Amino acid sequence: MSTTVVTRQTPYADLPEWLSVAEVAEYLDLTQWAVYQNIHRGAIPHRRVGPKILQIPRSFLDPSNAQMAEGVPMVAYGGAKVKP
């Protein structure tokens, strides 16, 4: 587990190498459900740690990341698409 408390204002450089679904949801201002939906549809890269734990690499949230720079449409609650 990371010791950094992740908020929307956390600088990229201060983010842990791997983030939980809850941390990514907080950082992108999405619900955890929306993060899981985006993982399921392939919009968010991840790794599985054990049978139920998913982790998302910090590199996905990098502002210079092509996916984030292009504003990959992600599903928010209710199926509405948002740009991170």
JOZI-V678632 format. One record per residue. RES is the residue in one letter. PHI is phi in whole degrees, 0 to 359 (NA if undefined). Layout:
res->{RES & RES}
phi->{PHI & PHI}
//
This chain:
res->{M & S & T & T & V & V & T & R & Q & T & P & Y & A & D & L & P & E & W & L & S & V & A & E & V & A & E & Y & L & D & L & T & Q & W & A & V & Y & Q & N & I & H & R & G & A & I & P & H & R & R & V & G & P & K & I & L & Q & I & P & R & S & F & L & D & P & S & N & A & Q & M & A & E & G & V & P & M & V & A & Y & G & G & A & K & V & K & P}
phi->{NA & 277 & 260 & 280 & 275 & 269 & 231 & 297 & 268 & 295 & 296 & 307 & 297 & 268 & 287 & 292 & 301 & 236 & 242 & 280 & 300 & 297 & 294 & 295 & 300 & 296 & 296 & 267 & 58 & 240 & 279 & 298 & 302 & 296 & 296 & 300 & 297 & 289 & 296 & 300 & 271 & 89 & 279 & 236 & 290 & 201 & 226 & 262 & 242 & 83 & 288 & 232 & 262 & 247 & 232 & 247 & 290 & 304 & 303 & 298 & 270 & 299 & 300 & 272 & 296 & 303 & 299 & 287 & 296 & 280 & 67 & 308 & 297 & 239 & 279 & 263 & 304 & 86 & 88 & 290 & 268 & 230 & 255 & 292}
//
